[in-house]
Amino acid sequence: MMASGSCWDDDPDLALLRFDSALGLAPGPGAARRLTFVAHHLTVDVEIDAEGVRGRLTPPQPAGVALVGPGAPPSGTADAEGRFALAPCAGPARLRVSPAGGPVIVTDPFDPAG
């Protein structure tokens, strides 16, 4: 049984990794890493750099957004256009998205450091 507050509360849907810019050609110095996760009802596009994690939900909608993992920063929210920003995370994490009125999703795990 998972502890309360884990990314598995509420039996979330899994959003699978469909694109990772780190798997292609080596990005230039200081370039942001881009990830795309897809669940059957939601796409999560993420950009990661030294400033933190920024992203957009498609279709656009307000939602609670959090990184789940060791040393994860406080959670945040996506606005009505689906945009969100979170502080950097030091280690492997999952993104947890809790849309208003929709099923919760968690992403495949990823390492924000690359």
N, C-alpha and C positions, 0 to 999 in steps of 0.2 A: 504494500500500500504506500502511495506517495504521500509526503507530508503536505499539510494544508498550505496553500500559497504557492504550490508548484505550478509549472506550466501545464500540467495535466488536469487541473481543476476544471469542472464543467465539461469534461469529455470533448476537448477541442478537435477541430478538423486540422489535418496536416497540410501545410503549404509546401510544396516541393520546389527545390532549387531548379530553375530552368536556364539561368544565365549567371555566369560569374566572370567578370572581366579579368580576374587574376589567373584564369585558366587559358587565356589566349596569349597574345604577345605581351611581353613585359611592358607595363606602363612606364611613362617617364617619371622622373623624380617629382614627388609631391602630387602625383595624379591620384584622384579619388578611385576607390574600388567600387564597382557597380555590381549589384546582385538583383535578380528577379526571382520571386517566389510566386507559385501559382497554386491556388486552391480552386475547387470547382466554382466558387461564387465570388472570388476576390483575387486580384493580383497585387503584390506588394513589390514596388520598385524601391531599392535602397541604394544610397550612396554613402560610403564610409571614407573619412579622412581624419586627420589629426584633430579637427574641430568636433567630431562626433559622428552621429548617424542621422542622416536626413532621408526622408522618403515620401512616397505618395501611394495612396490606395486607389485602385481602379476596380469597380466604379467609385468615384469620389464620395466620401461619406465621413461623418464624425465617428471617432472611435477612441477607445483607450488603447495606448500603445506602450509596451514595456520590453526591455531586454531582460531575459531571464538567464542568469548564470552567475558564477562567482564574481563578486565585485561589481555587479550591474548597477548602473546609475538609477536615480528615481524614475518612475514611469512618467509618461506624458500623454498628450492627446493629439489626435489628428483633427484638423479643422474641417469645415463643411466641404472644402475642396480636396480633402483627403491628405493634406500635407502634414508632416510631423517632423520633429527634431528632438534628438536625445543626446545626452552627454556621451563621451567615449566610454567604451567598456574594455577592460584589460584582458579578458580571456574568452574562451569559447562561450557562445551564447545562442539563444533562440530568440526570435522576435515573437511576442504574443500580441495579437490584435483582437480587441473586443469591440466589434461594431455595435452601435446602438440598434437594438432590435434584431441582430443577426447572430449566427453562430460564431463562437470564439475560434480563432485559428492560431496555430503555432507553426513557425517555420522549421525547416530542416536546421540542424545546428550549423553554425559558421563561426569562424574565428575573425573578429574584426581587425586583427593585426595582419591578416593575410594568410 
